[in-house]
């Protein structure tokens, strides 16, 4: 007889009564996440979010063992031929595209419930949209099959081991994910309100941490679970009101850990494995899994979030950005000193009309337009139309000056 797997095997799914350090962390993440970027013009914040999306996919790739440089990702976003050799760049483009959609939907108050099963399957399906046959082919010594994007594991050949963890068998995944939605729904249906997270901000922040683990514990797709879980966590941050218009990324923190040393990825794996632990006696909650281990994981996860929020707050502080723009112009061999006036104008106002360059620079029209051309030529100012207003941009060759330590030095 086959073993019957109960879908509440993921209990405790949430931490219902946080206390002490964990409770303090929820409050700090809530306050600082809501304040991040509040002094920035929305247009400038949106352009900085473009930079964060590239950074996010760089670190998400790094967690998967792929070392893609920011400049490679930038070039890939402008167009890349599909080929098996650059799987990492195809995945990077997909990640940026999906996070852009998440951020846009959040800004328009149209983001679906991140725990909704249709949304999660959509993430997986869209991530593999345009993927090569090789990317969708799962191979191991015991099995080989072509994955269908957006479909749960459902066949015996989909069964998998993740390190020392044995996820639910494929035939049980649909039931497990249905239970996952009931426990982590931000916008529950009438019959699920007692089990779900609901509208509370603190509860949503804490659920973001525990859902990240429990999703990966179920491992619902044959491949791509880590990427989908990080995109889901990003969506949960936005839905909880701490996404700050996309100005910070959980992926960077997960890839680096808290000490930012070379063992960052191992730190992530170690805490994920710890939260797999079964219940340890009568004082360790009432579920199948260890409540104490889940609290340790959630504490680490929220510390990572807080560390990244604080790091980005320092980078994106208005006065700090102004000083670094000044340093960038001073170090440049190609930019005129007057270009700083245009950069600062764009930083503070978000954008300005091209016809304003004479007033802003205090130069004759011909000279002022030459300075504008210098900046647009180097990608520091750009517009969505040929003659439209220009706003501040952040090309990868400026990152070392404008945003030190955003990436490991060797990657830039």
C-alpha positions in Angstrom: 0.0 0.0 0.0 1.3 3.5 -0.8 2.0 5.8 2.1 -0.7 8.4 2.5 0.9 11.9 2.9 -1.1 14.4 4.9 -1.0 17.9 3.3 -0.6 19.5 6.8 2.8 17.9 6.9 4.1 21.5 6.4 2.7 22.6 9.8 3.6 24.7 11.5 3.2 26.8 8.3 3.3 30.1 10.1 4.4 31.5 13.5 1.2 32.5 15.1 2.6 34.1 18.3 5.9 35.8 17.5 7.8 37.2 20.5 11.0 38.9 21.5 13.6 39.4 18.7 11.3 38.1 16.0 8.5 40.5 16.9 11.1 43.4 17.0 12.4 42.4 13.6 8.9 42.5 12.1 8.4 46.0 13.4 11.8 47.2 12.1 11.3 45.7 8.7 7.9 47.3 8.5 9.1 50.8 9.4 12.3 50.9 7.5 10.8 49.1 4.4 8.0 51.7 4.3 10.4 54.6 4.6 13.0 53.4 2.0 13.2 55.9 -0.9 10.6 58.2 0.5 12.7 61.3 -0.3 13.3 60.3 -3.9 11.2 61.6 -6.7 9.0 58.7 -8.0 10.6 58.9 -11.4 14.1 58.6 -10.0 12.9 55.8 -7.7 11.5 53.9 -10.7 14.8 54.2 -12.6 16.7 53.0 -9.6 14.3 50.1 -9.4 15.5 49.1 -12.9 19.0 48.9 -11.5 17.8 46.8 -8.6 16.0 44.3 -11.0 19.3 43.7 -12.8 21.0 43.3 -9.4 18.3 41.0 -8.2 18.6 38.6 -11.1 22.4 38.7 -10.8 22.2 37.4 -7.2 19.4 35.0 -8.0 21.6 33.5 -10.8 24.5 33.4 -8.3 22.4 31.3 -5.9 21.8 28.9 -8.7 25.6 28.7 -9.4 25.6 31.0 -12.5 28.0 33.9 -12.6 26.5 36.5 -15.0 28.0 39.9 -15.0 25.8 43.0 -14.7 26.9 44.2 -18.1 26.1 40.9 -19.7 22.6 41.1 -18.2 22.2 44.6 -19.6 23.2 43.6 -23.0 20.9 40.5 -22.8 18.0 42.8 -22.0 18.6 44.7 -25.2 18.3 41.5 -27.2 19.9 38.0 -27.2 19.8 35.0 -29.5 18.3 32.0 -27.8 21.0 29.3 -27.4 21.8 26.6 -24.9 25.2 28.1 -24.1 23.7 31.2 -22.6 21.0 29.6 -20.5 22.0 31.9 -17.6 21.3 35.0 -19.6 18.0 33.7 -20.9 17.0 33.1 -17.3 18.2 36.5 -16.3 16.1 38.2 -18.9 13.1 36.2 -17.8 13.7 37.2 -14.1 14.0 40.9 -14.9 10.8 40.8 -17.1 8.8 39.1 -14.3 10.0 41.3 -11.5 9.2 44.4 -13.7 5.7 43.1 -14.1 5.4 42.5 -10.3 6.6 46.0 -9.5 4.3 47.6 -12.1 1.3 45.7 -10.9 2.1 46.6 -7.3 2.4 50.3 -8.2 -1.0 50.1 -9.9 -2.5 48.2 -7.0 -3.2 45.3 -9.3 -0.8 42.7 -7.9 -2.6 39.4 -7.3 -2.4 37.5 -4.0 1.2 36.2 -4.1 0.1 32.9 -2.5 -2.7 32.4 -5.1 -2.0 29.1 -7.0 -2.8 30.7 -10.4 -0.2 33.4 -9.7 2.5 31.0 -8.6 1.9 28.8 -11.7 1.9 31.9 -13.9 5.3 32.9 -12.4 6.7 29.5 -13.4 5.1 29.5 -16.8 6.3 33.0 -17.7 9.8 32.3 -16.4 10.1 29.5 -18.9 8.4 31.4 -21.7 10.7 31.2 -24.7 13.0 28.7 -22.9 14.9 26.2 -25.1 14.1 22.5 -25.1 17.3 21.9 -23.3 16.3 24.3 -20.4 13.0 22.4 -20.0 14.6 18.9 -20.1 15.2 17.4 -16.7 17.9 14.8 -16.7 19.4 12.5 -14.0 20.8 9.0 -13.9 17.3 7.7 -13.1 15.0 9.9 -15.2 14.7 12.1 -18.2 11.6 14.1 -19.2 10.5 17.5 -20.6 9.0 19.8 -18.0 5.8 21.6 -18.8 6.1 25.2 -17.5 3.4 26.1 -15.0 2.5 22.5 -14.2 3.0 20.9 -10.7 5.0 17.7 -10.3 2.4 15.0 -10.8 4.0 11.9 -12.3 6.2 9.3 -10.6 9.2 10.4 -12.7 8.8 13.9 -11.2 9.7 12.6 -7.7 12.9 14.3 -6.4 15.3 14.5 -3.5 16.7 17.9 -2.5 19.9 17.2 -0.6 18.8 15.2 2.4 15.2 16.4 2.1 12.5 14.3 0.5 9.7 16.6 -0.7 6.1 15.2 -0.9 5.6 12.7 -3.7 4.5 14.1 -7.0 1.0 12.7 -6.8 0.4 14.7 -3.6 1.8 18.1 -4.8 -1.6 19.5 -5.9 -3.1 18.9 -2.4 -0.1 20.3 -0.7 -0.2 23.5 -2.7 -3.9 23.8 -2.1 -3.2 23.7 1.6 -0.2 26.1 1.1 -2.7 28.6 -0.4 -5.1 28.2 2.5 -2.4 28.9 5.0 -0.6 31.8 3.2 -3.3 33.6 1.4 -3.1 37.4 1.9 -6.6 37.7 0.4 -8.5 34.6 1.6 -11.9 33.5 0.4 -14.8 33.4 2.9 -14.1 29.8 4.0 -10.4 30.2 4.5 -10.2 33.3 6.7 -9.4 31.5 9.9 -6.5 29.7 8.4 -5.1 32.4 6.1 -2.7 35.3 6.7 -5.2 38.1 5.9 -4.7 41.8 5.6 -2.5 42.5 8.7 0.9 44.0 7.7 2.9 42.4 10.5 1.3 39.0 9.8 2.1 39.4 6.1 5.8 40.2 6.8 6.2 37.2 9.0 4.4 35.0 6.5 6.7 36.1 3.8 9.6 34.5 5.7 7.9 31.2 6.5 6.2 30.8 3.1 9.6 31.1 1.5 10.7 27.9 3.2 7.5 25.9 3.1 7.1 26.5 -0.6 10.6 25.1 -1.2 9.8 22.3 1.2 7.0 21.2 -1.1 9.1 21.7 -4.2 6.0 21.9 -6.4 7.7 22.1 -9.8 10.3 19.7 -11.4 12.7 22.7 -11.7 12.8 26.4 -11.1 11.4 26.3 -7.5 14.2 28.5 -6.1 13.6 31.3 -8.6 9.9 31.2 -8.3 10.1 31.3 -4.5 12.3 34.4 -4.6 9.9 36.1 -7.1 7.0 35.1 -4.8 8.8 36.6 -1.8 9.4 39.8 -3.7 5.7 39.9 -4.5 4.8 39.3 -0.9 7.1 42.2 0.2 5.3 44.4 -2.3 1.9 43.2 -1.1 2.9 43.7 2.5 3.7 47.3 1.9 7.5 47.1 2.4 8.6 46.7 -1.3 9.5 50.4 -1.6 8.7 50.5 -5.3 11.2 47.7 -5.9 14.2 49.5 -4.3 15.5 46.5 -2.4 15.9 42.8 -3.1 15.8 39.7 -1.0 17.9 37.8 -3.5 21.0 39.8 -2.7 20.7 39.1 1.0 20.0 35.4 0.4 23.1 35.1 -1.8 25.4 36.9 0.6 24.1 35.9 4.0 24.6 38.2 7.0 28.4 38.3 7.0 28.7 38.9 3.2 31.6 36.4 3.2 32.3 33.8 0.6 30.0 31.3 2.5 26.8 33.4 1.9 25.1 30.9 -0.3 26.0 28.1 2.2 24.4 30.2 4.9 21.1 30.3 3.0 21.2 26.5 2.4 22.1 25.8 6.0 19.1 27.8 7.4 16.8 26.3 4.8 17.9 22.8 5.8 17.5 23.6 9.5 13.9 24.5 8.9 13.3 21.1 7.4 13.8 19.6 10.8 10.9 17.5 12.4 9.3 18.4 15.7 11.7 17.9 18.6 9.4 16.9 21.6 6.4 18.3 23.3 7.7 21.8 23.7 8.5 22.3 20.0 5.0 23.2 18.7 2.3 20.9 17.6 2.9 20.3 14.0 4.9 17.8 12.0 7.9 20.1 11.7 9.9 22.0 14.3 8.5 25.3 15.4 11.8 26.3 17.0 13.6 25.7 13.8 11.1 27.7 11.8 11.5 30.6 14.3 15.3 30.5 13.8 14.9 30.5 10.0 12.3 33.4 10.1 14.6 35.4 12.4 17.5 34.9 10.0 15.3 35.7 6.9 14.0 38.9 8.4 17.5 39.9 9.5 18.6 39.5 5.9 15.7 41.6 4.7 16.4 44.3 7.2 20.1 44.3 6.3 19.2 44.8 2.6 16.7 47.5 3.3 19.3 49.4 5.4 22.0 48.9 2.8 19.8 50.2 0.0 18.7 53.1 2.2 22.3 54.2 2.5 23.0 53.8 -1.3 19.8 55.6 -2.3 19.9 58.5 0.2 19.3 61.7 -1.7 22.3 63.6 -0.3 24.6 60.6 -0.8 23.5 60.2 -4.4 24.1 63.9 -5.1 27.7 63.6 -3.7 28.4 60.5 -5.7 27.2 62.1 -8.9 29.5 65.0 -8.2 32.4 62.5 -7.7 31.4 60.8 -11.0 31.6 64.0 -13.0 34.9 65.0 -11.2 36.6 61.7 -12.1 35.3 61.6 -15.7 37.6 62.5 -18.6 34.7 63.0 -21.0 32.0 64.8 -19.0 31.9 68.6 -18.7 31.8 70.1 -15.2 28.4 71.7 -16.1 26.9 68.3 -16.7 26.6 67.9 -12.9 23.9 70.6 -12.9 21.8 68.5 -15.3 22.3 65.3 -13.3 21.3 66.9 -10.0 18.3 68.5 -11.7 17.2 65.1 -12.8 17.9 63.6 -9.4 15.7 66.1 -7.6 12.9 66.7 -10.1 12.7 63.2 -11.6 12.9 64.5 -15.1 13.1 67.8 -17.1 12.4 69.0 -20.6 15.3 69.2 -23.0 14.5 72.9 -23.7 15.5 73.6 -20.0 19.2 72.8 -20.5 20.1 76.5 -21.1 18.6 77.6 -17.8 19.9 74.7 -15.8 23.5 74.9 -17.1 23.7 78.7 -17.5 25.5 78.1 -20.8 24.7 79.3 -24.3 22.2 77.0 -26.1 24.7 75.3 -28.4 27.1 74.5 -25.5 24.2 73.4 -23.2 22.9 71.0 -25.8 26.5 69.6 -26.3 26.6 68.8 -22.5 23.2 67.1 -22.7 24.4 65.0 -25.6 27.4 64.0 -23.6 25.1 62.7 -20.8 22.6 60.9 -23.1 25.5 59.4 -25.1 26.9 57.8 -21.9 23.5 56.7 -20.8 23.3 58.8 -17.7 20.3 60.7 -19.0 17.6 59.1 -21.2 14.0 59.5 -22.3 11.3 57.1 -23.5 10.9 59.1 -26.7 13.4 60.8 -29.0 12.4 64.4 -27.9 10.8 63.6 -24.6 11.9 64.8 -21.1 15.0 63.1 -19.8 15.5 61.4 -16.5 18.5 59.9 -14.6 19.7 56.5 -15.5 22.4 54.3 -14.0 24.5 52.3 -16.6 26.7 49.5 -15.3 29.9 51.4 -15.9 29.0 53.9 -13.3 28.2 51.4 -10.5 31.6 51.4 -8.8 31.3 55.2 -8.1 27.6 55.6 -7.6 26.8 52.4 -5.8 29.9 50.8 -4.2 29.5 47.3 -2.9 26.3 46.7 -4.8 28.1 43.8 -6.5 31.3 41.9 -5.7 34.1 43.9 -7.2 35.1 41.0 -9.6 31.7 41.0 -11.2 31.6 44.6 -12.5 
